[in-house]
Amino acid sequence: MTESLKWFSTRGSRNPFTTRETISRGLAPDGGLFFPSHFPHSNEVELAGLDSFPEIAALVLAPYFQGDPLKEQLPEICQQAFNFPLILKKLDAQTRVLELFHGPTAAFKDFGARFLAQVLSRIQPRTTILVATSGDTGGAVASAFHKVKGVNVVVLFPKDRISPRQKHQLTAWGDNILSLEIDGDFDACQRMVKECFQDENLSQDLNLSSANSINVGRLLPQMAYYACAGTWSVRRMGTPLQLLIPSGNLGNAVGALWAQQMGFPVGKIGIVTNANETLLQYFKTGVYEPRKSVATLANAMDVGNPSNFERLKEIFPRLDLLKKNGISFFSVGDEEIRKSIRQTYDRYQEIVCPHTATASWIAETIKPFQPVTWVATAHASKFETIVEPSIGRSVELAPQLKEILSRKPVYETLESDVAALKKKIRQAFG
Ligand SMILES: *Cc1c(COP(=O)(O)O)cnc(C)c1O
């Protein structure tokens, strides 16, 4: 038996937390991010010839729940959370793609949101999750928690600032999901959410919680799919996984780094951003300088100050350690994103989304290592207005999105006024 695993804040406080506690808290009390005392080694994970992702995920995650009744429930949690395929596909002798977009809202956010929903409903019944959203996360969270017993969700989104398809994904639910269109911009939505959390009465009465992307409950499943894909890669193709990962807040990439720290067969990792170059500049100069984000075609990656950077620094406190471990950074502009969508289609008949296109561009032009697996973070049909002109044909809507878009939208419109929001939440779930 190795020492039991605890979580500490990246800001240096020595207060230990269990995995269960980190998941219900989200953020450490000192404002830092939770980071484990050590990584359990893959040698201790007996895969016993298992091959399906939910089964492998339950075993990979078990050491993190040592001593917690949740450990025995992991097989069931993983079966319910990951009820859609994870696919590692070979395109040619040197090229593979890891498809993370087969979940209900067709982006990798489904893995984290669905695992978090299953865990939270078991450890914290009677919770109200409050999220402001402008992209993929809100839809994934609403879908993941829809009809989950004991948990209610309030989703705030800005009026007239999201696409009709995006809006439909945020409003296709009803039941325990309250979708609210706010007469204001995304910042107004975020401000209202923050003010609700600061209201201690409301926060306690409704057990308010966030499903923030820095939550360990979202990172653990992202680690598990890289552990699984690494295992498949060795079994089926005879080589470790070498990855190019489209990145914004580094949540997906940190999952890969953690799987590598556990000793799963994950070799070189290239972290690819769009024109938001904060990380590339850090890689070149060793100076980390947050900037304002710029808008790009890969909008889910428009991040100027990646929220998981503190976790990257915790693994590799110095740049030379990062380089020695085969980690590198790349940045891809909008023009290359368009070219990449076209080129990937011409070469492989694969239609990639603008985010995935950043990684396939590096794989096909710079070729930093081979064999290479690029990570496909969303289905191309979520971004048809960008993809279709680039390839000159229409993109078939992902089947799971067809289902969502056939539902009747249920939502209410509110002025951007926090008192009105609080009243509405109490009416619905108080
Ligand atoms: C969220 C998202 C990303 C960025 O992931 P991070 O974990 O923030 O690095 C990339 N592509 C898509 C489609 C996303 O939804």
The ligand as a Tripos MOL2 file, in Angstrom:
@<TRIPOS>MOLECULE
LIG
   15    15     1     0     0
SMALL
NO_CHARGES

@<TRIPOS>ATOM
      1 C1        -13.4210   23.6000  -24.4310 C.3       1 LIG1
      2 C2        -12.9580   23.2740  -25.8080 C.ar      1 LIG1
      3 C3        -11.5990   23.3060  -26.1650 C.ar      1 LIG1
      4 C4        -10.5280   23.7840  -25.2050 C.3       1 LIG1
      5 O1        -10.3320   22.8730  -24.1570 O.3       1 LIG1
      6 P1         -9.5070   23.2980  -22.8480 P.3       1 LIG1
      7 O2         -9.7360   22.1970  -21.8730 O.co2     1 LIG1
      8 O3        -10.1070   24.5940  -22.3790 O.co2     1 LIG1
      9 O4         -8.0770   23.4580  -23.2300 O.co2     1 LIG1
     10 C5        -11.2270   22.9190  -27.4430 C.ar      1 LIG1
     11 N1        -12.1570   22.5290  -28.3480 N.ar      1 LIG1
     12 C6        -13.4770   22.4950  -28.0420 C.ar      1 LIG1
     13 C7        -14.4360   22.0790  -29.0950 C.3       1 LIG1
     14 C8        -13.9330   22.8590  -26.7700 C.ar      1 LIG1
     15 O5        -15.2490   22.8350  -26.4900 O.3       1 LIG1
@<TRIPOS>BOND
     1     1     2 1
     2     2     3 ar
     3     2    14 ar
     4     3     4 1
     5     3    10 ar
     6     4     5 1
     7     5     6 1
     8     6     7 2
     9     6     8 1
    10     6     9 1
    11    10    11 ar
    12    11    12 ar
    13    12    13 1
    14    12    14 ar
    15    14    15 1
@<TRIPOS>SUBSTRUCTURE
     1 LIG1         1 GROUP 0 **** ****
